[in-house]
Amino acid sequence: MIDAVRRLDLDQAADRPPEEPGVEGNRRLTAALGAVLLVLLAIEGGTIPLLSQLEPVHVIVGLILIPVVLLKLCTTFYRFSRYYLNIPAYRRAGPPHPLMRVDGPFVVVLTVALFASGVALAVAGHHNNTLYAIHKLSFVAWFVAMTVHVLGHLISLPRVARRDWSGHTRIAGSRTRQAVVLGVVAAGFALALAVWPVLPTWGH
């Protein structure tokens, strides 16, 4: 069973720390953000079966997720752009697995669609059937693409995500990346606190 799970992991570069600290730092930050996202998305997904009772929680967690998702997209796009701009350090680190390269654009587009429709629905209210349908359909498609993405990093994610938080594996910039991760989560909570009171359609 363990071997079968290991074969699902496609992030082969995670076990080959690149020579350039910047490449490894990008990988660590992206992985740490991914770990935070998994926790928040698990909470968000847990509200779906009881959405009629937990709609406010669903909206609030969705707002907290926004800054984290945006930064995760930025760190991923940065690595993508550096590789295809032929930056030597990123070329040496190698490209993602072919399946991840195919799945990646779908994850990005569907993530933007999911959160954009979610924000629009939060503003308009849950009685807007058109926005609700768009949000629901985008979630179904996103869930499929995201499942492939998560399985592709299933083994490597915990190892890479904790490197900056373990004393013997820290490198230059570890403290800064820790602060960025904590700061973006704090920004998510601040966004939720700021926006929630101006969403009168949710009856609070």
Secondary structure, DSSP 8 states (H G I E B T S, - for coil): -HHHHHHH---GGGGS--SSHHHHHHHHHHHHHHHHHHHHHHHHHHTGGGHHHHHHHHHHHHHHHHHHHHHHHHHHHHHHHHHHTT-HHHHHH----HHHHHHHHHHHHHHHHHHHHHHHHHHH-TT-HHHHHHHHHHHHHHHHHHHHHHHHTTTHHHHHHTGGGSGGG--TTHHHHHHHHHHHHHHHHHHHHHHGGG-GGG--
